[in-house]
Amino acid sequence: MVPSIFIVGDKDIVYNIPGAKQFIHGGGMAGVVPNLKDIVVLENTGHFLHEEKPTIVNDHILGFLNKFGSKSSL
């Protein structure tokens, strides 16, 4: 099972649906996403976070991958 990271913008409509934050941060997301390791909420960012803040998103992804070192660690 591959480790997972979930990145969302704090202005994303889906993130702001009643109950979504509780689900994401309260353990519900970890229950349905196998091997969820990190949850990142980007400030002042909407649904298209990879277009709005590509450098920050890439930095989070690369930092996440670097935690595991070689491919055999995944």
trRosetta pair geometry for C-beta under 8 A, 3 or more apart (Angstrom, degrees):
i j d omega theta_ij theta_ji phi_ij phi_ji
1 34 5.0 -105 -158 148 130 123
1 35 4.5 160 134 -29 114 136
2 35 6.5 167 88 80 33 147
2 74 5.5 5 -128 176 78 108
3 35 5.0 -112 -106 149 44 114
3 36 7.9 104 -166 -128 63 12
3 37 4.6 13 -169 -21 110 133
3 64 7.7 -161 116 171 118 103
3 68 6.6 -176 29 -69 140 138
3 74 6.5 -117 14 -138 92 76
4 33 5.4 -115 84 160 158 114
4 34 7.0 108 -11 81 129 56
4 35 5.6 118 3 93 89 79
4 36 4.8 -44 73 -102 109 55
4 37 6.3 154 62 11 48 80
4 38 8.0 -149 110 41 52 68
5 36 7.8 123 -94 -154 21 67
5 37 6.3 -42 -77 64 68 91
5 38 4.4 -5 -123 65 88 105
5 39 7.7 179 -164 -79 60 28
5 40 6.7 14 177 0 104 110
5 60 6.9 174 158 147 148 102
5 61 6.9 -174 66 -108 147 60
5 64 4.6 -54 -53 -126 148 162
6 24 7.2 -148 118 -152 148 106
6 29 6.4 -54 -10 167 170 142
6 33 6.7 88 -57 91 122 178
6 36 6.4 -3 -16 -145 111 114
6 38 7.1 -169 32 99 62 60
6 39 4.9 -9 66 -114 104 71
6 40 7.1 176 91 27 53 67
7 40 4.5 -11 -111 68 77 108
7 41 8.0 176 -156 -80 52 25
7 42 6.7 38 -178 -23 94 108
7 49 6.4 -142 132 97 106 153
7 57 6.2 127 137 -132 159 87
7 60 5.8 116 -96 106 136 151
7 61 7.7 -69 -24 -61 147 83
8 12 5.5 -93 -178 22 93 149
8 14 7.8 -110 -147 83 125 101
8 15 4.9 140 157 -82 132 129
8 24 7.3 -62 16 -139 152 158
8 39 7.8 -14 15 -170 104 85
8 40 7.4 157 26 87 59 59
8 41 5.7 -22 73 -111 86 67
8 42 7.2 -164 95 20 35 82
8 49 7.2 -179 -158 -27 22 149
9 12 4.4 121 66 -36 87 97
9 15 6.8 -157 77 2 54 149
9 41 7.5 95 -149 -164 13 64
9 42 5.1 -41 -107 67 62 99
9 44 7.9 -65 -165 98 101 24
9 45 3.2 -123 -129 108 109 86
9 46 4.9 6 103 56 154 4
9 47 6.4 -113 39 -58 126 22
9 49 4.5 -176 -50 -75 107 111
9 52 7.1 46 -94 53 145 148
10 15 6.5 -121 -135 112 28 150
10 41 5.3 72 -69 170 88 105
10 42 6.6 -137 -9 83 84 46
10 43 5.5 2 13 -117 137 42
10 44 6.9 6 54 -25 111 26
10 45 6.3 85 25 47 70 74
11 15 7.8 64 66 56 15 125
11 16 7.6 -12 -158 -31 28 131
11 44 6.5 27 -23 -151 125 27
11 45 6.0 177 28 80 100 28
11 46 4.5 -54 94 -85 107 64
12 15 4.0 81 72 4 102 110
12 16 6.8 168 87 -5 55 89
12 45 7.4 -5 -39 112 88 74
12 46 5.6 121 -81 -173 57 46
12 47 4.6 108 -127 -80 90 63
12 49 7.6 -46 -63 -42 117 107
13 16 5.9 -72 -151 46 31 103
13 17 7.1 55 149 -49 65 84
13 46 7.8 22 -19 -159 73 92
13 47 6.6 -22 18 -57 84 118
14 17 5.8 -24 -157 -10 39 113
14 20 6.4 155 152 -128 60 157
14 47 7.0 86 10 -105 103 106
15 20 5.6 -175 -160 122 29 138
15 21 6.8 60 175 -71 75 80
15 24 7.4 -12 -136 -17 80 157
15 41 7.5 128 -158 -129 147 105
16 20 6.7 -8 21 48 6 135
16 21 7.7 21 -106 -38 38 105
17 20 4.5 90 61 -32 84 123
19 22 5.4 -62 -155 43 48 115
19 23 5.9 51 150 -26 78 106
20 23 5.6 -57 -149 36 30 112
20 24 6.1 24 157 -16 67 109
21 24 5.8 -55 -141 40 31 108
21 25 5.8 -3 171 11 68 115
22 25 6.8 -69 -130 54 18 87
22 26 4.7 5 176 -10 61 137
22 28 7.4 53 119 3 68 129
23 26 6.3 -43 -97 44 12 104
23 28 3.8 -66 -158 66 69 143
23 29 6.0 99 139 -44 78 81
24 28 7.0 -41 -49 62 22 96
24 29 4.6 36 -130 -31 49 137
24 39 6.2 139 166 -150 99 145
25 29 7.8 35 -35 13 26 122
25 39 6.8 -167 -93 105 68 160
27 30 5.3 -56 -155 41 53 115
27 31 6.3 61 148 -30 75 102
28 31 5.5 -56 -156 29 34 116
28 32 7.0 5 158 0 66 107
29 32 6.4 -75 -153 46 32 93
29 33 5.6 -4 165 10 75 118
29 36 6.2 134 127 -127 92 175
29 39 6.9 93 85 -91 150 130
30 33 6.4 -65 -118 54 27 88
30 36 4.7 -130 -113 57 68 129
33 36 4.2 70 96 -60 111 116
36 39 7.2 28 168 -56 116 89
37 64 7.3 135 85 -153 124 105
37 67 7.9 -177 145 88 149 152
38 60 7.9 -167 124 -179 143 102
38 64 5.9 -125 28 -111 146 115
40 60 5.3 -69 -3 -150 178 147
42 45 4.0 5 106 25 112 148
42 49 5.6 124 44 -141 146 129
42 53 6.0 -168 -178 53 149 151
42 56 6.3 113 -126 122 128 136
42 57 7.5 -44 -62 -75 152 78
45 49 4.8 53 164 -112 127 94
45 52 5.2 156 -140 97 87 143
45 53 5.6 -62 -106 2 128 127
46 49 7.0 -167 74 -64 44 68
46 52 6.3 131 38 -46 81 155
48 51 4.3 -17 150 37 110 114
48 52 5.7 119 95 -23 78 96
49 52 5.4 -58 -131 44 35 108
49 53 5.8 -33 -172 42 73 95
49 57 5.7 132 132 -77 97 126
50 53 7.9 -68 -111 65 14 57
50 54 5.9 47 179 -102 55 73
50 57 5.1 -114 -105 89 61 174
51 54 6.7 11 -118 -57 19 97
53 56 4.1 -18 154 37 114 118
53 57 5.8 126 99 -24 81 90
54 57 5.7 -58 -143 40 31 110
54 58 6.0 30 160 -18 67 109
55 58 5.8 -55 -146 39 28 110
55 59 6.3 32 153 -23 63 106
56 59 5.6 -51 -147 33 31 114
56 60 6.6 31 154 -18 63 103
57 60 5.9 -56 -154 35 32 109
57 61 6.4 27 152 -16 66 108
58 61 5.7 -57 -145 39 33 110
58 62 6.0 28 159 -14 69 109
59 62 6.0 -56 -140 42 27 106
59 63 6.0 29 158 -20 63 111
60 63 5.8 -56 -143 39 26 112
60 64 6.2 30 155 -22 62 107
61 64 5.7 -55 -150 34 29 113
61 65 6.4 25 154 -15 64 107
62 65 5.7 -54 -145 39 32 109
62 66 6.1 34 155 -22 66 108
63 66 5.7 -54 -144 36 29 113
63 67 7.1 45 152 -35 59 94
64 67 5.9 -44 -165 9 34 116
65 68 6.3 -69 -170 36 42 104
66 69 7.4 47 -172 -71 45 38
68 73 4.1 175 178 103 85 125
68 74 5.6 63 161 -68 152 71
69 73 5.0 91 58 -11 92 150
70 73 5.4 116 63 -8 67 98
71 74 5.9 -46 -167 17 49 112
